[in-house]
Amino acid sequence: MDILWWIIIAASIILGFAGLVFPVLPSILMFWVGFLVFHFAVDPEGLSWMFWIIVFILTLLVLFSDFIANSYFVKRYGGTKRGEYAAVAGVIIGMFVYPPFGVIFVPFVFVLIVELIGSRDMDQAFKASLGSLLAFLSSTIFNALIYLFMTIWFLLDVLVF
């Protein structure tokens, strides 16, 4: 029976990483499924309390990273508050529009339209839209590093300690 549980754990971690490319997959939830399956089905004593605390904090960071990155980069590249809100709305809507590319292009287009309507300056609108693209890339890299860290810590906690 342990083999079945380990297959489920491995599959959930793989799906978690796949969520970086296919944002429709709830990446962080997949990692939690794997951790909880291990805890409840394999070894309730196997993961340290420090693991659970850090994973919870990292989960919060991952959940807000897309929104924080979009807001930061759009503002940094000269976007307005409306552009920041358009970027956040674009991320949410983009998850459901032609994944995985929707998360990249929908915020870009939303910010471009909102900034063009607000300022009528194509260069400034394009810069702000470029900020939303950089936000996606930086958030994806950040999430990948967090997922890698969580996976390595999980494996070390399970296999070594």
BALUM-957817 format. One line per field, with one value per residue: chain; x, y, z of N, C-alpha, C, O in turn. Coordinates in steps of 0.2 Angstrom, whole numbers. Example, Ala and Ser with C-alpha at 12.3 -4.5 7.8 and 13.67 -1.06 7.14 Angstrom:
c (A;A)
n_xx (66;64)
n_yy (-28;-11)
n_zz (39;35)
ca_xx (62;68)
ca_yy (-22;-5)
ca_zz (39;36)
c_xx (66;64)
c_yy (-16;0)
c_zz (39;39)
o_xx (71;67)
o_yy (-17;6)
o_zz (42;40)
END
This chain:
c (A;A;A;A;A;A;A;A;A;A;A;A;A;A;A;A;A;A;A;A;A;A;A;A;A;A;A;A;A;A;A;A;A;A;A;A;A;A;A;A;A;A;A;A;A;A;A;A;A;A;A;A;A;A;A;A;A;A;A;A;A;A;A;A;A;A;A;A;A;A;A;A;A;A;A;A;A;A;A;A;A;A;A;A;A;A;A;A;A;A;A;A;A;A;A;A;A;A;A;A;A;A;A;A;A;A;A;A;A;A;A;A;A;A;A;A;A;A;A;A;A;A;A;A;A;A;A;A;A;A;A;A;A;A;A;A;A;A;A;A;A;A;A;A;A;A;A;A;A;A;A;A;A;A;A;A;A;A;A;A;A)
n_xx (4;10;17;8;3;15;16;5;10;21;16;8;17;24;13;12;24;21;11;17;19;7;-5;-18;-18;-18;-5;2;-8;-7;6;3;-6;2;11;2;-4;7;9;-3;-5;7;17;15;23;34;37;44;39;44;45;31;28;36;33;19;21;28;19;9;17;19;5;3;12;11;2;8;20;15;9;20;30;22;20;33;37;31;17;0;-11;-23;-18;-11;-21;-28;-18;-18;-31;-30;-21;-29;-40;-33;-29;-39;-40;-35;-24;-6;-3;-12;-10;1;-1;-14;-14;-4;-11;-22;-17;-10;-22;-29;-19;-17;-30;-31;-19;-16;-4;7;20;22;11;15;27;22;14;24;30;21;23;36;33;26;36;46;39;35;48;52;42;45;58;54;45;55;63;54;51;64;66;56;59;72;68;60;67;80;81)
n_yy (-6;6;9;14;25;33;34;43;54;57;60;71;81;82;87;99;106;106;115;127;129;127;136;134;123;120;124;125;119;106;102;103;93;81;82;81;68;60;63;59;46;39;42;49;55;59;72;87;99;112;111;111;124;133;129;133;147;149;145;156;166;162;162;175;181;182;193;203;204;209;221;228;228;234;247;251;252;263;263;266;266;261;253;244;237;232;223;214;209;204;193;185;182;178;165;157;158;152;144;139;152;163;168;175;184;190;199;208;214;219;229;237;242;249;258;265;271;279;288;290;288;279;274;274;266;254;252;250;239;230;229;221;209;206;204;192;183;185;181;167;162;164;156;144;142;142;130;121;122;118;105;99;100;93;80;78;79;68;57;58;63)
n_zz (0;3;-8;-17;-10;-11;-25;-27;-20;-27;-39;-36;-33;-45;-53;-46;-50;-64;-64;-65;-78;-83;-78;-74;-66;-49;-42;-29;-20;-25;-20;-6;-6;-8;3;14;11;13;27;33;28;27;36;51;59;52;46;52;64;61;47;43;47;40;27;27;28;16;7;8;3;-10;-15;-15;-23;-38;-38;-31;-38;-51;-48;-43;-54;-64;-59;-57;-70;-74;-75;-70;-56;-60;-70;-63;-56;-68;-72;-62;-63;-76;-73;-66;-75;-86;-82;-86;-99;-113;-107;-106;-109;-108;-95;-97;-108;-107;-95;-100;-112;-106;-97;-107;-114;-104;-100;-112;-113;-102;-104;-117;-123;-132;-130;-116;-112;-117;-111;-97;-99;-103;-91;-84;-91;-87;-73;-73;-77;-67;-56;-59;-59;-46;-39;-44;-38;-24;-24;-27;-16;-6;-10;-9;4;10;5;11;25;25;20;26;39)
ca_xx (0;15;19;2;4;21;14;1;14;26;11;6;23;25;8;14;28;18;7;21;18;-1;-7;-24;-17;-17;2;3;-12;-4;11;0;-9;7;13;-4;-5;13;8;-9;-6;13;21;12;29;39;38;45;34;47;43;24;27;39;29;14;23;30;12;7;21;17;-1;2;18;9;-2;13;25;12;8;27;33;18;21;40;38;27;10;-5;-15;-28;-14;-9;-28;-29;-13;-21;-37;-28;-19;-35;-44;-29;-28;-44;-40;-29;-18;-3;-2;-17;-8;6;-3;-20;-12;-1;-16;-26;-13;-9;-28;-30;-15;-19;-36;-29;-14;-15;4;8;26;21;7;19;32;18;13;30;31;16;26;42;30;25;42;49;34;36;55;51;38;49;63;50;43;61;65;49;52;70;66;51;63;77;64;57;72;87;80)
ca_yy (0;12;11;18;32;36;36;49;59;59;63;78;85;83;91;105;109;107;121;133;130;127;140;131;118;124;121;125;114;99;101;101;86;77;82;78;61;57;64;55;39;35;43;55;58;60;79;91;105;117;110;114;131;136;128;137;154;149;145;162;170;160;164;183;183;185;199;208;206;213;228;231;229;239;253;252;254;269;262;269;262;257;248;239;233;228;218;209;206;200;187;180;180;174;158;153;160;149;142;144;159;168;172;180;189;194;205;213;217;223;235;241;245;253;264;269;274;284;293;290;288;272;271;273;261;248;250;247;232;226;227;215;203;204;202;185;179;185;177;160;160;164;151;138;141;140;123;116;122;114;98;96;100;87;74;78;77;61;52;58;65)
ca_zz (0;3;-15;-20;-7;-14;-32;-26;-17;-32;-44;-34;-33;-52;-55;-43;-54;-70;-63;-67;-86;-84;-72;-72;-61;-43;-40;-21;-18;-27;-15;0;-6;-7;10;18;10;17;34;36;25;27;42;54;63;47;45;58;65;57;40;42;48;34;21;27;26;9;3;8;-2;-17;-17;-17;-28;-44;-38;-29;-44;-56;-45;-42;-60;-68;-56;-59;-77;-76;-75;-65;-51;-65;-74;-58;-56;-74;-72;-57;-66;-81;-71;-64;-81;-90;-80;-89;-106;-117;-103;-101;-112;-106;-90;-100;-113;-105;-92;-105;-116;-101;-95;-113;-115;-98;-100;-118;-112;-97;-105;-124;-124;-133;-127;-109;-111;-119;-105;-92;-101;-102;-84;-82;-93;-82;-67;-74;-78;-61;-52;-61;-57;-39;-37;-45;-33;-18;-25;-27;-9;-2;-12;-6;12;11;4;17;31;25;19;30;46)
c_xx (4;17;14;2;10;20;10;5;18;22;9;11;24;20;9;18;25;13;11;20;11;-4;-14;-24;-15;-10;3;-2;-10;2;8;-3;-4;10;8;-5;1;11;2;-9;1;16;19;18;35;41;39;40;37;45;36;24;30;35;22;15;25;24;9;10;19;10;-2;8;16;6;4;18;21;11;15;30;29;20;28;41;33;19;6;-8;-20;-24;-12;-16;-29;-24;-16;-27;-35;-25;-24;-39;-40;-28;-33;-44;-34;-23;-12;-2;-6;-14;-2;3;-10;-18;-8;-6;-20;-23;-12;-16;-29;-26;-16;-25;-35;-24;-14;-8;6;15;25;17;11;24;28;16;19;32;27;20;32;39;29;31;46;45;35;43;55;47;42;54;59;48;49;63;60;50;58;69;61;56;69;73;62;62;79;85;75)
c_yy (6;14;15;25;36;38;43;55;62;63;70;83;87;88;98;109;110;113;128;134;130;130;138;126;122;121;120;120;107;98;99;94;81;76;79;71;58;57;59;47;35;36;49;59;60;67;83;97;111;117;113;121;135;135;132;145;154;149;152;167;168;162;171;185;185;192;205;209;210;220;231;233;234;246;255;255;259;268;265;264;258;252;242;234;229;222;212;205;202;193;182;178;176;167;154;154;157;148;138;151;164;172;177;186;193;200;210;217;221;229;239;245;250;259;268;273;280;289;294;290;281;270;270;267;254;247;247;240;227;224;221;208;201;202;194;181;179;180;169;158;159;158;144;136;139;133;119;116;117;106;95;95;94;81;73;76;70;55;52;59;60)
c_zz (0;-4;-18;-17;-10;-21;-32;-24;-23;-38;-42;-34;-40;-55;-52;-48;-61;-70;-65;-75;-87;-78;-70;-66;-55;-40;-32;-18;-19;-22;-8;0;-5;0;15;17;14;24;37;33;26;34;46;58;59;46;51;58;61;50;39;43;42;28;21;25;19;5;3;3;-9;-19;-18;-21;-34;-43;-36;-35;-49;-54;-45;-49;-65;-65;-58;-66;-80;-77;-69;-61;-55;-68;-69;-57;-62;-74;-67;-60;-72;-79;-69;-70;-85;-88;-83;-97;-109;-113;-107;-103;-110;-100;-92;-104;-111;-100;-96;-109;-111;-99;-101;-114;-110;-98;-106;-117;-107;-100;-113;-127;-125;-130;-120;-108;-112;-113;-99;-93;-101;-95;-81;-85;-89;-76;-68;-74;-71;-56;-53;-58;-49;-36;-39;-40;-26;-19;-24;-20;-5;-4;-9;1;14;10;9;23;31;25;24;37;49)
o_xx (2;17;15;1;9;22;11;4;19;24;9;10;26;21;7;18;27;12;8;20;9;-6;-16;-28;-11;-11;4;0;-10;2;10;-3;-5;11;10;-6;0;12;3;-12;1;18;22;17;40;47;34;37;33;44;35;20;27;35;20;12;23;23;7;7;19;9;-6;8;18;7;3;19;24;13;15;32;32;20;29;46;32;16;9;-7;-21;-27;-12;-15;-31;-26;-15;-27;-38;-26;-24;-40;-42;-26;-32;-48;-28;-17;-14;0;-4;-15;-1;5;-10;-21;-9;-5;-22;-26;-13;-15;-31;-28;-15;-25;-37;-25;-11;-7;6;15;28;18;10;25;31;16;18;34;29;19;33;42;30;31;48;48;35;43;57;50;41;55;62;49;49;65;63;50;58;72;63;55;70;76;62;62;82;89;73)
o_yy (11;20;20;30;42;44;47;60;68;68;75;89;93;92;103;115;115;117;133;140;134;126;139;126;126;116;114;116;103;92;94;91;76;71;76;67;53;52;56;43;29;31;55;65;63;68;83;99;115;122;117;124;140;139;134;148;159;152;154;171;173;164;173;191;190;196;210;215;215;225;237;239;238;251;261;259;260;273;267;258;252;246;237;228;224;217;206;199;196;188;176;172;171;163;148;151;160;150;135;155;170;178;182;191;199;205;216;223;227;235;246;251;256;265;274;279;286;295;299;293;277;264;265;263;249;241;243;236;221;219;217;203;195;198;190;176;174;177;165;152;154;154;140;131;135;129;113;111;113;102;89;90;90;76;67;72;67;50;47;55;60)
o_zz (-3;-5;-22;-21;-12;-23;-36;-27;-24;-41;-46;-36;-42;-59;-55;-49;-64;-75;-66;-77;-92;-74;-64;-62;-55;-35;-30;-13;-15;-20;-5;5;-1;3;19;22;17;28;42;37;26;37;44;59;61;44;55;53;59;47;34;39;39;24;16;21;15;-1;-3;-1;-13;-25;-23;-23;-37;-48;-38;-36;-52;-57;-47;-50;-68;-69;-59;-67;-85;-79;-64;-62;-54;-69;-71;-57;-61;-77;-69;-60;-73;-83;-71;-71;-88;-92;-84;-100;-108;-114;-112;-99;-111;-99;-88;-102;-113;-102;-95;-109;-113;-99;-100;-115;-112;-98;-106;-119;-108;-98;-115;-132;-121;-128;-117;-103;-109;-112;-96;-89;-99;-94;-77;-82;-87;-72;-63;-70;-69;-52;-48;-56;-46;-32;-34;-38;-22;-14;-21;-18;-1;1;-6;4;18;15;12;27;36;28;25;41;55)
END
